[in-house]
Amino acid sequence: MDFIRMKISLSVLLFFHVWLCRAFNDVSTIPFNKGFSHLFGDGNILHANDDNSLQLHLNQNTGSGFKSSDLYNHGFFSAKIKLPSDYTAGIVVAFYTTNQDVFKKTHDELDFEFLGNIRGKAWRFQTNMYGNGSTHRGREERYTLWFDPSKEFHRYSILWTNKNIIFYIDDVPIREIVRNDAMGGDYPSKPMGLYATIWDASDWATSGGKYKTNYKYAPFIAEFTDLVLNGCAMDPLEQVVNPSLCDEKDVELQKADFSRITSRQRMAMKRFRAKYMYYSYCYDSLRYSVPPPECEIDPVEQQSFKETGRLKFINKHHGHRHPKKSRSEVLDARNYGNEDEE
């Protein structure tokens, strides 16, 4: 069964590669010391000699993380990442944009979060969006990966413009959020920085906390290379902001290949979501009796989900019951039940 699943996953990966072939080879990377600084766990951050790659370690004492030196008013943020290998239950590796350090109660955020893995199981991850401190209206989607992210580097990217948000894995757009007026402040609107962290989330990350971090496998190492910061850097606390200050960069972003999803990419995204998405807040009618305004409800797709937003065939798709506890706000798990155990 594992061999068959591996062949299917490989065929899907080849489909994505053959159909898309639009790698972001023309995107300029930036050395760490030109655009980033340490966030925490200094002793657990190891830099390569060329300053283009680094490792974040987690051990019994601490995790680690880094952040961009500037905040950006929209941008394309990207890195090639290789996740820890072997037994990684309870561990979260996050790659995200936020401004929480500046706007404590009204922060914006866009997340990739990779949840700890039990050896032999498919890796799970989620994407999320917060605007203006709307942590009680999290917009989680959860998926499994079609490859082992600990074997080699893959590129993970977040595009954020004043019109839309796109999450990419390699060349594949896996999620798009199109801004509309009804979203109001729930659409991220304030300058954000790019962050990456590794930390112990044993209380919720893997099967609702059933499987804890086992430090006999430490250090757990997440590797990053080819970092990209493509946006308009600005001071978020300026009293008077020139509205045209970032117009040129916004136009440049919106003209870039990664800002436009082609028909082939749209097909690949639909294929990914049909095969690998196992939770969608848009179909979680227990949580939202009326779907949030950016949700585009597909009646055919909706038939695959329960009222909890989980897939109906959880034994096949590795289902999941409740939204994860946010890094910034701990959601009340009593509202959503417990995570499915495997």
Secondary structure, 3 states (H helix, E strand, C coil): CHHHHHHHHHHHHHHHHHHHCCCCCCCCCCCHHHHEEEEECHHHEEECCCCCEEEEEECCCCCEEEEECCEEEEEEEEEEEECCCCCCCCEEEEEEEECCCCCCCCCCEEEEEEECCCCCCCCEEEEEEECCCCHHHCCCEEEECCCCCCCCCEEEEEEECCCEEEEEECCEEEEEEECCHHHHHHCCCCCEEEEEEEEECCCCCCHHHCCCCCHHHCCEEEEEEEEEEEEEEECCCCCCCCCCCCHHHHHHHHHCHHHCCCHHHHHHHHHHHHHHEEEEEEEECCCCCCCCCCCCCCHHHHCCECCEEEECCHHHHCCCCCCCCCCCCCCCHHHCCCCCCC
